[in-house]
Amino acid sequence: MGSNATAAGVGLVCPPPMKATSNGAFQGDDPLHFALPLAILQICLVLVVTRGLAFLMRPLRQPRVIAEIIGGIILGPSVLGRNQSYLHTIFPTKSLTVLETLANLGLLFFLFLTGLELDPKSLRQTGKKALGIAIAGISLPFALGVGSSFVLRATISKGVNSAAFLVFMGVALSITAFPVLARILAELKLLTTDVGRMAMSAAAVNDVAAWILLALAIALSGSGQSPLVPLWVFLSGCIFVIICIIIVPPIFKWISQRFHEGEPVDEIYICSTLAVVLAAGFVTDTIGIHAMFGAFIIGVLVPREGPLAGALVEKVEDLVSGLFLPLYFVSSGLKTNVATIQGLQSWGLLVLVICTACFGKIVGTVLVSLSCKVPLREALTLGFLMNTKGLVELIVLNIGKDRKVLNDQTFAVMILMAVFTTFITTPLVVSVSKPAKRARMADYKYRTIERKNPNTRLRVLACFHSARNIPSLLNLLESSRGTEKHRELSVYAMHLMELSERSSAILMVHKARRNGLPFWNKGHGSDSSNLVVAFKAYRQLGRVSVRPMTAISSMSDMHEDICTTAEVKRASIIILPFHKHQRLDGRLEVTRSDFRWVNQRVLEHAPCSVGIFVDRGLGGTSQVAASNVSYFITVLFFGGKDDRETLAYGARMAEHPGIKLLVIRFLVEPKAAGEITRVDMKEHSDTSLDSVDEKFLTEFKQSKVSDDSIKYEEKAVRSLEHAIAVIHEIGHCNLFLVGRTPAGEVALALNNGSECPELGPVGSLLTSPDFSTTASVLVVQQYNGQVLVNLAPETGEESTETD
């Protein structure tokens, strides 16, 4: 009793520690008074709010970090926390230790992933121009941050540690968020441009400098009485880094050499690496820097070659980035109270900090860029890009808040500055660079397979999602090789990869950046990819010009990369994989529905013909050598431009010595005319179309009359059921070639509203569960000749590409 009275007398009330789990509501326990159920509720609330905001901000093309920071502010005392009953129920003071421990654990592993993203080799290869831009983007904002710190110390930050406050303000204003910048560049299609490459290189240098300065700021912010303590902290941190550089890389290199690309990594090595990350965090926390520094250093030192880095990212990133990291933003939001910014002076200081941050970054970058003879528009774009803030900024501010260097009002001002500067980046870059206003390249001649001179080179853009698509795609390309002329067929094999908010997406960006974004072109160091190796092997064995490349895009604009590449490479046809794959029982199963919308957008915007390939194992599960090719291909010809394109493709395939081609033309029996379908045939008849078809077929038969590998038949059908029966009779072939929008009375009767309009009526029939066949299907749409406007984003490729 006396001790309680004493505690009350001095104003100290220590809340009792929370037990982990409750006995349940039926036994009278309130779950919100126990650590685990309360933490679960907090995590679920955080995920709902942050993901909801991210969805709402997607049309504004804002990075997810903005939604997470704003979500944290909304959940904190600035908005919802104004209701004290909510704040004390959902985020009581006694629960914050558990929440911040989880948040910092997530932060520790996220910084490990960030270290994996940062490639030391690319830093060594940074050009003088990018290095100058990075130095200007750090030094001027740092100086202005130091200058503004004097104003803040005289007003809202009185009595703080002066040396630490100066450095914290300088670091906070000079940071460029490398991961956030990479995603903004990728979404705006600027990664291929000189601006994108310079911004990425400068931001990487900036990132490393920011970590060094932050370590210095943390060392200075210690509460030790001796002035030598910060020096000992900093020197101990340097010694730790040197020891890690000597010891860690050989160990991880030995681990990586124990596994080949594509092999699974043993669990013991994954667990050991994660334990090393935690141990490094413990050491740096003991030194007095921060646990995240140790994790970051280990991430930087893990070798990118071999399967270990990929396995670590795959195991860690979803749990950390999706679940634990948002908790860090919420813990920041709980410390942010916008209401502390009161009065004209405080809001004036917020404007001052924002203007100082923007002025230092933008003006410093622009001046150095102009001195390096960068055009004004590109220099402004670089300035706006380098002004991007993100997680690192939040880490700096949170450490400053925890170390009592930043008070509540200064912390709120700096958080709002970070949100504002990042929010305006995308709109400003779009307004200055205008990446979507690139005019179409000059028209090129061969946009279709049907052409007057069939002996000209055929350029094919073949797209694939995963290794599953490759064997059949290679067999299809081998079938398209035609005659034995060396440069008759040029293949551009594009691996379609989704750019997401996951850290592995930034690893993809790194790989692509080293090889000319957004593509991996031949002659560069992308041989580690098994997918690329498969196409390079085919290039050597098949005597075909093959160039592997990779498109890294969000699903919403992946079609832009495909269409732009087809135009730049002057492709005649784009081959896309169907969004379904074949199961063991023979039925087609959806791989990913997003790819269906990509295919539909490509069909709508393509600058050339398009083929959708429904793979049922053409040639088996492995690539077939040219000498072993033996396929029976059937062309179903109903009429129309798509069917003519299909027959032109089939005629080219028939030139391959291992291929037999059957062409079946469907006609209507005279007595059944007008009875197969109930539509008014007068409205749908097109005599000019019929004459074009007749002329094309006549020329085809005359040119192939002596070719034993081609068989031409005409089938007169009396009903829709008869037409389907005829198709069933020939279901034993290896590949069907059909047009997407066939013309004629028979085709109109088949058009009964399929669930896959991108395949057309005939393609839908051949892929329906009711149609029993093991044959693959290629559905072809001929280029319609319409002019496309403002479709092609900047790619950094020359429009004179001829290879």
ChimeraX attribute file (.defattr): number of C-alpha atoms within 10 A of each C-alpha:
attribute: neighborCount
match mode: 1-to-1
recipient: residues
	/A:1	6
	/A:2	7
	/A:3	8
	/A:4	10
	/A:5	10
	/A:6	11
	/A:7	13
	/A:8	12
	/A:9	10
	/A:10	8
	/A:11	9
	/A:12	10
	/A:13	10
	/A:14	9
	/A:15	8
	/A:16	7
	/A:17	10
	/A:18	14
	/A:19	10
	/A:20	13
	/A:21	15
	/A:22	17
	/A:23	11
	/A:24	10
	/A:25	9
	/A:26	7
	/A:27	8
	/A:28	9
	/A:29	13
	/A:30	14
	/A:31	17
	/A:32	20
	/A:33	19
	/A:34	18
	/A:35	21
	/A:36	18
	/A:37	16
	/A:38	23
	/A:39	20
	/A:40	12
	/A:41	14
	/A:42	18
	/A:43	17
	/A:44	12
	/A:45	13
	/A:46	22
	/A:47	18
	/A:48	12
	/A:49	18
	/A:50	26
	/A:51	17
	/A:52	14
	/A:53	17
	/A:54	22
	/A:55	14
	/A:56	13
	/A:57	15
	/A:58	12
	/A:59	8
	/A:60	12
	/A:61	15
	/A:62	23
	/A:63	22
	/A:64	19
	/A:65	21
	/A:66	24
	/A:67	25
	/A:68	27
	/A:69	25
	/A:70	21
	/A:71	24
	/A:72	27
	/A:73	27
	/A:74	20
	/A:75	25
	/A:76	23
	/A:77	21
	/A:78	20
	/A:79	15
	/A:80	13
	/A:81	19
	/A:82	14
	/A:83	11
	/A:84	13
	/A:85	11
	/A:86	14
	/A:87	17
	/A:88	13
	/A:89	13
	/A:90	19
	/A:91	23
	/A:92	15
	/A:93	11
	/A:94	16
	/A:95	22
	/A:96	15
	/A:97	11
	/A:98	15
	/A:99	22
	/A:100	17
	/A:101	13
	/A:102	18
	/A:103	22
	/A:104	19
	/A:105	20
	/A:106	25
	/A:107	25
	/A:108	24
	/A:109	26
	/A:110	25
	/A:111	24
	/A:112	30
	/A:113	27
	/A:114	22
	/A:115	20
	/A:116	27
	/A:117	25
	/A:118	24
	/A:119	20
	/A:120	15
	/A:121	8
	/A:122	16
	/A:123	15
	/A:124	10
	/A:125	10
	/A:126	18
	/A:127	13
	/A:128	11
	/A:129	17
	/A:130	24
	/A:131	20
	/A:132	18
	/A:133	29
	/A:134	29
	/A:135	18
	/A:136	25
	/A:137	29
	/A:138	29
	/A:139	17
	/A:140	23
	/A:141	28
	/A:142	25
	/A:143	19
	/A:144	20
	/A:145	25
	/A:146	20
	/A:147	15
	/A:148	20
	/A:149	21
	/A:150	16
	/A:151	13
	/A:152	18
	/A:153	17
	/A:154	10
	/A:155	12
	/A:156	17
	/A:157	21
	/A:158	12
	/A:159	9
	/A:160	14
	/A:161	18
	/A:162	17
	/A:163	13
	/A:164	21
	/A:165	25
	/A:166	21
	/A:167	22
	/A:168	29
	/A:169	29
	/A:170	28
	/A:171	29
	/A:172	28
	/A:173	31
	/A:174	34
	/A:175	30
	/A:176	32
	/A:177	23
	/A:178	29
	/A:179	25
	/A:180	22
	/A:181	25
	/A:182	22
	/A:183	23
	/A:184	22
	/A:185	21
	/A:186	20
	/A:187	21
	/A:188	21
	/A:189	25
	/A:190	24
	/A:191	28
	/A:192	21
	/A:193	19
	/A:194	14
	/A:195	22
	/A:196	26
	/A:197	21
	/A:198	20
	/A:199	28
	/A:200	27
	/A:201	24
	/A:202	30
	/A:203	29
	/A:204	26
	/A:205	25
	/A:206	25
	/A:207	22
	/A:208	16
	/A:209	18
	/A:210	23
	/A:211	17
	/A:212	15
	/A:213	19
	/A:214	24
	/A:215	21
	/A:216	22
	/A:217	27
	/A:218	23
	/A:219	23
	/A:220	25
	/A:221	26
	/A:222	20
	/A:223	13
	/A:224	10
	/A:225	7
	/A:226	9
	/A:227	11
	/A:228	10
	/A:229	17
	/A:230	21
	/A:231	14
	/A:232	14
	/A:233	22
	/A:234	21
	/A:235	15
	/A:236	16
	/A:237	22
	/A:238	14
	/A:239	12
	/A:240	17
	/A:241	16
	/A:242	11
	/A:243	11
	/A:244	16
	/A:245	15
	/A:246	11
	/A:247	11
	/A:248	16
	/A:249	16
	/A:250	14
	/A:251	11
	/A:252	17
	/A:253	17
	/A:254	10
	/A:255	17
	/A:256	21
	/A:257	13
	/A:258	13
	/A:259	15
	/A:260	12
	/A:261	16
	/A:262	10
	/A:263	12
	/A:264	11
	/A:265	20
	/A:266	13
	/A:267	10
	/A:268	9
	/A:269	15
	/A:270	17
	/A:271	12
	/A:272	11
	/A:273	18
	/A:274	18
	/A:275	12
	/A:276	16
	/A:277	23
	/A:278	20
	/A:279	15
	/A:280	22
	/A:281	26
	/A:282	18
	/A:283	17
	/A:284	21
	/A:285	15
	/A:286	12
	/A:287	18
	/A:288	21
	/A:289	27
	/A:290	19
	/A:291	24
	/A:292	25
	/A:293	27
	/A:294	27
	/A:295	28
	/A:296	24
	/A:297	23
	/A:298	26
	/A:299	25
	/A:300	21
	/A:301	23
	/A:302	23
	/A:303	19
	/A:304	19
	/A:305	13
	/A:306	19
	/A:307	21
	/A:308	28
	/A:309	22
	/A:310	16
	/A:311	16
	/A:312	21
	/A:313	19
	/A:314	14
	/A:315	11
	/A:316	18
	/A:317	19
	/A:318	15
	/A:319	14
	/A:320	21
	/A:321	19
	/A:322	15
	/A:323	17
	/A:324	23
	/A:325	22
	/A:326	26
	/A:327	28
	/A:328	26
	/A:329	27
	/A:330	27
	/A:331	22
	/A:332	25
	/A:333	25
	/A:334	20
	/A:335	21
	/A:336	26
	/A:337	23
	/A:338	20
	/A:339	13
	/A:340	15
	/A:341	20
	/A:342	10
	/A:343	8
	/A:344	9
	/A:345	12
	/A:346	18
	/A:347	13
	/A:348	12
	/A:349	19
	/A:350	21
	/A:351	14
	/A:352	16
	/A:353	24
	/A:354	20
	/A:355	14
	/A:356	19
	/A:357	26
	/A:358	23
	/A:359	17
	/A:360	26
	/A:361	32
	/A:362	24
	/A:363	19
	/A:364	21
	/A:365	30
	/A:366	26
	/A:367	18
	/A:368	21
	/A:369	23
	/A:370	15
	/A:371	12
	/A:372	15
	/A:373	11
	/A:374	18
	/A:375	13
	/A:376	14
	/A:377	16
	/A:378	20
	/A:379	26
	/A:380	24
	/A:381	26
	/A:382	26
	/A:383	28
	/A:384	26
	/A:385	32
	/A:386	30
	/A:387	28
	/A:388	28
	/A:389	29
	/A:390	23
	/A:391	23
	/A:392	20
	/A:393	22
	/A:394	21
	/A:395	18
	/A:396	21
	/A:397	25
	/A:398	22
	/A:399	19
	/A:400	23
	/A:401	17
	/A:402	11
	/A:403	16
	/A:404	16
	/A:405	27
	/A:406	24
	/A:407	17
	/A:408	18
	/A:409	19
	/A:410	22
	/A:411	25
	/A:412	24
	/A:413	22
	/A:414	22
	/A:415	24
	/A:416	18
	/A:417	23
	/A:418	25
	/A:419	20
	/A:420	16
	/A:421	20
	/A:422	24
	/A:423	20
	/A:424	15
	/A:425	21
	/A:426	23
	/A:427	14
	/A:428	15
	/A:429	23
	/A:430	13
	/A:431	10
	/A:432	15
	/A:433	19
	/A:434	16
	/A:435	17
	/A:436	15
	/A:437	13
	/A:438	14
	/A:439	13
	/A:440	17
	/A:441	13
	/A:442	10
	/A:443	11
	/A:444	14
	/A:445	10
	/A:446	19
	/A:447	25
	/A:448	24
	/A:449	28
	/A:450	22
	/A:451	13
	/A:452	8
	/A:453	8
	/A:454	13
	/A:455	12
	/A:456	13
	/A:457	16
	/A:458	23
	/A:459	25
	/A:460	25
	/A:461	26
	/A:462	26
	/A:463	25
	/A:464	20
	/A:465	18
	/A:466	11
	/A:467	12
	/A:468	14
	/A:469	21
	/A:470	23
	/A:471	21
	/A:472	23
	/A:473	24
	/A:474	23
	/A:475	23
	/A:476	23
	/A:477	21
	/A:478	22
	/A:479	23
	/A:480	21
	/A:481	25
	/A:482	22
	/A:483	15
	/A:484	14
	/A:485	12
	/A:486	13
	/A:487	13
	/A:488	18
	/A:489	22
	/A:490	22
	/A:491	22
	/A:492	24
	/A:493	26
	/A:494	25
	/A:495	22
	/A:496	22
	/A:497	18
	/A:498	17
	/A:499	21
	/A:500	15
	/A:501	18
	/A:502	16
	/A:503	22
	/A:504	22
	/A:505	20
	/A:506	24
	/A:507	21
	/A:508	18
	/A:509	24
	/A:510	18
	/A:511	20
	/A:512	23
	/A:513	20
	/A:514	16
	/A:515	20
	/A:516	20
	/A:517	27
	/A:518	26
	/A:519	24
	/A:520	25
	/A:521	21
	/A:522	15
	/A:523	10
	/A:524	10
	/A:525	13
	/A:526	19
	/A:527	14
	/A:528	12
	/A:529	11
	/A:530	13
	/A:531	19
	/A:532	22
	/A:533	14
	/A:534	17
	/A:535	23
	/A:536	20
	/A:537	12
	/A:538	19
	/A:539	17
	/A:540	11
	/A:541	11
	/A:542	19
	/A:543	18
	/A:544	22
	/A:545	19
	/A:546	24
	/A:547	20
	/A:548	25
	/A:549	24
	/A:550	25
	/A:551	25
	/A:552	26
	/A:553	25
	/A:554	17
	/A:555	17
	/A:556	14
	/A:557	15
	/A:558	22
	/A:559	27
	/A:560	22
	/A:561	25
	/A:562	26
	/A:563	24
	/A:564	22
	/A:565	23
	/A:566	24
	/A:567	24
	/A:568	21
	/A:569	23
	/A:570	25
	/A:571	27
	/A:572	25
	/A:573	27
	/A:574	27
	/A:575	24
	/A:576	28
	/A:577	22
	/A:578	27
	/A:579	22
	/A:580	17
	/A:581	20
	/A:582	16
	/A:583	11
	/A:584	7
	/A:585	6
	/A:586	13
	/A:587	15
	/A:588	19
	/A:589	11
	/A:590	14
	/A:591	14
	/A:592	12
	/A:593	11
	/A:594	12
	/A:595	22
	/A:596	19
	/A:597	17
	/A:598	20
	/A:599	23
	/A:600	17
	/A:601	18
	/A:602	22
	/A:603	24
	/A:604	15
	/A:605	19
	/A:606	29
	/A:607	31
	/A:608	25
	/A:609	27
	/A:610	29
	/A:611	26
	/A:612	24
	/A:613	24
	/A:614	28
	/A:615	25
	/A:616	23
	/A:617	21
	/A:618	23
	/A:619	22
	/A:620	11
	/A:621	14
	/A:622	13
	/A:623	19
	/A:624	18
	/A:625	14
	/A:626	17
	/A:627	8
	/A:628	10
	/A:629	17
	/A:630	16
	/A:631	21
	/A:632	18
	/A:633	25
	/A:634	27
	/A:635	24
	/A:636	21
	/A:637	26
	/A:638	24
	/A:639	25
	/A:640	20
	/A:641	22
	/A:642	26
	/A:643	26
	/A:644	25
	/A:645	24
	/A:646	27
	/A:647	27
	/A:648	20
	/A:649	21
	/A:650	27
	/A:651	24
	/A:652	20
	/A:653	24
	/A:654	27
	/A:655	20
	/A:656	21
	/A:657	18
	/A:658	16
	/A:659	18
	/A:660	20
	/A:661	23
	/A:662	21
	/A:663	19
	/A:664	19
	/A:665	16
	/A:666	21
	/A:667	19
	/A:668	19
	/A:669	15
	/A:670	10
	/A:671	8
	/A:672	13
	/A:673	16
	/A:674	16
	/A:675	16
	/A:676	22
	/A:677	18
	/A:678	10
	/A:679	13
	/A:680	10
	/A:681	15
	/A:682	8
	/A:683	7
	/A:684	12
	/A:685	13
	/A:686	13
	/A:687	9
	/A:688	9
	/A:689	15
	/A:690	15
	/A:691	11
	/A:692	15
	/A:693	19
	/A:694	13
	/A:695	11
	/A:696	15
	/A:697	18
	/A:698	11
	/A:699	12
	/A:700	15
	/A:701	14
	/A:702	9
	/A:703	11
	/A:704	15
	/A:705	12
	/A:706	9
	/A:707	11
	/A:708	10
	/A:709	17
	/A:710	20
	/A:711	15
	/A:712	15
	/A:713	10
	/A:714	11
	/A:715	14
	/A:716	16
	/A:717	21
	/A:718	18
	/A:719	18
	/A:720	18
	/A:721	13
	/A:722	14
	/A:723	21
	/A:724	17
	/A:725	13
	/A:726	16
	/A:727	17
	/A:728	14
	/A:729	9
	/A:730	14
	/A:731	18
	/A:732	15
	/A:733	18
	/A:734	19
	/A:735	25
	/A:736	24
	/A:737	26
	/A:738	31
	/A:739	30
	/A:740	27
	/A:741	26
	/A:742	25
	/A:743	21
	/A:744	21
	/A:745	25
	/A:746	24
	/A:747	22
	/A:748	20
	/A:749	18
	/A:750	21
	/A:751	17
	/A:752	12
	/A:753	10
	/A:754	16
	/A:755	11
	/A:756	14
	/A:757	14
	/A:758	23
	/A:759	28
	/A:760	24
	/A:761	24
	/A:762	24
	/A:763	25
	/A:764	23
	/A:765	18
	/A:766	24
	/A:767	21
	/A:768	16
	/A:769	12
	/A:770	8
	/A:771	14
	/A:772	14
	/A:773	18
	/A:774	20
	/A:775	23
	/A:776	22
	/A:777	26
	/A:778	27
	/A:779	27
	/A:780	32
	/A:781	30
	/A:782	27
	/A:783	22
	/A:784	15
	/A:785	12
	/A:786	9
	/A:787	9
	/A:788	13
	/A:789	12
	/A:790	11
	/A:791	19
	/A:792	24
	/A:793	20
	/A:794	21
	/A:795	23
	/A:796	17
	/A:797	16
	/A:798	10
	/A:799	14
	/A:800	11
	/A:801	10
	/A:802	8
	/A:803	12
